Amino acid sequence: MEMSWPRIMPQGIGAINEKGVDFYDKLIDELLKADIKPWVTIYHWNLPQALQEKGGWQSPESSKWFQDYTAFVVNKFSDRVSDWMTINEPQVIIMHGMFTGCHAPGFKLGMAEALGAGHNLLLAHGRAVTAIRQNAKGKVNVGYAPVGWIRRPATNDPRDIAAAQKASFEVDPATLWNSAWWMDPVFFGKYPEQGLEAYGSSAPKVNDGDMKIISQELDFLGVNLYTGSAVKAGADGEAQGVNCPAGYQMNTYDWPIVPDVLYWAGKFFYERYNKPLVITENGTCVSEIIARDGSVPDPQRSEFIAKHLIEVDKAIREGVPYKGYFHWSLLDNFEWHWGYKHRFGLVYVDFETGKRTIKDSGRFYGDVIRGKVSL
């Protein structure tokens, strides 16, 4: 579950909205009654407008705002919640919200300004980890949920695997879409050297003590992962892109459906960061219809779930400590700049009436969770 900063603190700091707090109190209690253990993401792209007007993530005060908000949330709810994630998809927050401008707040900053905001966001993560551990009322499990951007090897040839692994942690100077820039500071306490070279003079200023704040000890790495591109090793051993063949399976976002991305992600991320892994988002959008009997048959999504979980199981059998898998998402929802066009839910939502119908995939996933079906 994700908490909304504006719902709890409408101005971002100071006064508390008791109705918002009561909402989460009731939600957590109902989850526990249903024997569902809540895992809470503290921030999923919903910065209070009042703080945006104070500079948002570009403000050097932003990480302290987030620390104070986190401290309140953890102090309030950690009597029932032990599993916490700080920030969801920093790549999207900074790249799409502040560089390409396709997400809110819709900025098109220069690379240096965007990376500076990104540094503040990483500081916010680190300060939030400290706030969680200082305010928790019991033992906690703390992680972080960036996009898990990787390259998949086109074949099992060791050269292709090595090329894919290397490419998975490289930084392209033209984009903020990568893994290492957003993960290395958290786990290694420094930006990747190749990334510093790539961004050059646009790289953010790092003050004394910043990296110590950012690299607070974590219990797991969360990974949001939906697809991945294939590469092979060229004559020089470097990765070369491999196009999907004609007719390859795609979802309605035109993302290739490649279940082995969860296998390779487990391998590559665990080898680099040596932390237990949790798939914090994985799912697909498909073209759906409501059948004459009112049901929503979506066999493509059921197969997507089964094939991806098989790859997670394969990685576990080979020693990758996957500790959890979260499907995105429970309900069809608002998909940011795409609005209501794409449906990711296990439950169909009629956006005109609000009526909800469990899809066939939702029933299938329920059976998987209960152990009623084997994959």
JOLINUR-V603283 format. One record per backbone hydrogen bond with DSSP energy under -0.5 kcal/mol. NH is the residue of the N-H (numbers start at 1). CO is the residue of the C=O. E is the energy in kcal/mol with one decimal. If there is no record, write none. Layout:
((NH CO E) (NH CO E))
This chain:
((3 41 -2.4) (5 3 -0.7) (6 46 -0.6) (8 4 -1.6) (9 5 -3.4) (12 9 -2.3) (15 13 -0.5) (17 8 -2.8) (18 16 -1.0) (20 17 -0.6) (21 17 -2.0) (22 18 -2.6) (23 19 -1.8) (24 20 -1.6) (25 21 -2.3) (26 22 -2.5) (27 23 -2.3) (28 24 -2.7) (29 25 -2.1) (30 26 -2.4) (31 27 -2.3) (32 28 -2.4) (33 29 -2.2) (34 30 -1.6) (35 32 -1.6) (36 31 -2.9) (37 35 -0.5) (38 36 -0.6) (40 83 -2.4) (41 1 -2.8) (42 40 -0.6) (42 85 -2.8) (43 86 -1.2) (47 45 -0.5) (50 10 -0.5) (51 48 -0.8) (52 48 -1.8) (53 49 -2.2) (54 51 -0.7) (55 52 -1.6) (56 51 -2.7) (58 55 -1.8) (59 56 -1.8) (62 59 -1.6) (64 61 -0.7) (65 61 -2.0) (66 62 -2.2) (67 63 -1.8) (68 64 -2.1) (69 65 -2.3) (70 66 -2.7) (71 67 -2.4) (72 68 -1.9) (73 69 -2.3) (74 70 -2.8) (75 71 -2.3) (76 72 -2.1) (77 73 -2.5) (78 74 -2.2) (80 77 -2.2) (81 77 -1.7) (83 38 -0.7) (84 82 -0.6) (84 141 -2.9) (85 40 -2.9) (86 143 -1.8) (88 43 -2.2) (89 87 -0.5) (89 145 -3.1) (92 89 -0.6) (93 89 -1.9) (94 90 -2.4) (95 91 -2.6) (96 91 -0.6) (96 92 -1.0) (97 92 -1.3) (98 94 -1.5) (99 95 -1.4) (100 95 -3.4) (101 95 -0.6) (103 96 -2.7) (106 103 -2.2) (107 97 -2.1) (109 98 -2.6) (114 110 -2.5) (115 111 -2.7) (116 112 -1.9) (117 113 -2.1) (118 114 -2.2) (119 115 -2.0) (120 116 -1.8) (121 117 -2.0) (122 118 -2.1) (123 119 -2.2) (124 120 -2.2) (125 121 -2.1) (126 122 -2.3) (127 123 -2.8) (128 124 -2.3) (129 125 -2.1) (130 126 -1.8) (131 127 -2.3) (132 128 -2.7) (133 129 -2.4) (134 130 -2.3) (135 131 -1.7) (136 132 -1.7) (141 82 -3.0) (143 84 -2.3) (145 87 -1.8) (146 222 -0.7) (148 224 -2.6) (149 147 -1.2) (150 148 -0.5) (152 229 -3.1) (154 231 -2.9) (160 157 -0.6) (161 157 -2.2) (162 158 -2.5) (163 159 -2.2) (164 160 -2.5) (165 161 -2.6) (166 162 -2.2) (167 163 -2.4) (168 164 -1.8) (169 166 -1.3) (170 167 -1.4) (173 171 -0.5) (175 172 -1.7) (178 176 -1.2) (182 179 -0.9) (183 179 -1.1) (184 180 -2.6) (187 183 -2.2) (188 184 -3.6) (189 184 -0.8) (189 185 -0.8) (190 184 -0.7) (196 192 -2.3) (197 193 -2.2) (198 194 -2.2) (199 195 -2.8) (200 196 -1.7) (202 199 -2.3) (203 200 -1.7) (207 205 -0.6) (210 207 -2.2) (213 209 -1.8) (214 210 -2.5) (215 211 -2.1) (216 213 -0.8) (219 142 -3.0) (220 142 -1.1) (221 276 -2.6) (222 144 -2.8) (222 220 -0.6) (223 278 -2.5) (224 146 -2.1) (225 223 -0.7) (225 281 -2.7) (229 150 -0.7) (230 242 -0.6) (231 152 -2.6) (232 240 -2.4) (234 238 -3.1) (237 234 -1.9) (240 232 -2.8) (242 230 -2.3) (248 245 -1.7) (251 255 -1.8) (252 285 -1.9) (254 251 -2.0) (257 249 -2.1) (258 256 -0.9) (261 258 -2.4) (262 259 -1.8) (264 260 -2.5) (265 261 -2.2) (266 262 -1.7) (267 263 -2.1) (268 264 -3.0) (269 265 -2.7) (270 266 -1.7) (271 267 -1.9) (272 268 -1.8) (273 269 -2.8) (274 270 -2.1) (277 321 -2.0) (278 221 -2.0) (279 324 -2.4) (280 223 -1.3) (280 278 -1.1) (281 223 -1.2) (286 343 -0.9) (288 286 -0.5) (291 289 -0.6) (291 295 -2.8) (294 291 -2.1) (298 296 -0.5) (301 298 -1.0) (302 298 -1.4) (303 299 -2.4) (304 300 -2.1) (305 301 -2.7) (306 302 -2.4) (307 303 -2.8) (308 304 -2.2) (309 305 -2.5) (310 306 -1.9) (311 307 -1.3) (312 308 -1.8) (313 309 -2.6) (314 310 -2.2) (315 311 -2.1) (316 312 -2.4) (317 313 -2.4) (318 314 -0.9) (318 315 -0.6) (319 316 -2.0) (320 315 -2.4) (321 319 -0.5) (322 320 -2.1) (323 277 -3.6) (324 277 -0.6) (326 279 -2.6) (328 282 -2.0) (329 327 -0.6) (332 347 -1.7) (335 333 -0.7) (335 339 -3.5) (336 334 -1.0) (338 335 -2.3) (339 336 -2.2) (341 338 -1.7) (344 342 -0.6) (346 329 -1.3) (346 330 -0.8) (347 330 -1.3) (348 357 -3.5) (350 348 -0.5) (350 355 -2.8) (351 349 -0.9) (354 350 -3.4) (357 348 -2.5) (359 346 -2.2) (360 296 -2.5) (362 346 -0.5) (363 359 -1.7) (364 360 -2.4) (365 361 -3.0) (366 362 -2.0) (367 363 -2.0) (368 364 -2.1) (369 365 -2.6) (370 366 -2.1) (371 367 -0.6) (371 368 -1.2) (372 367 -2.8) (373 367 -0.9))
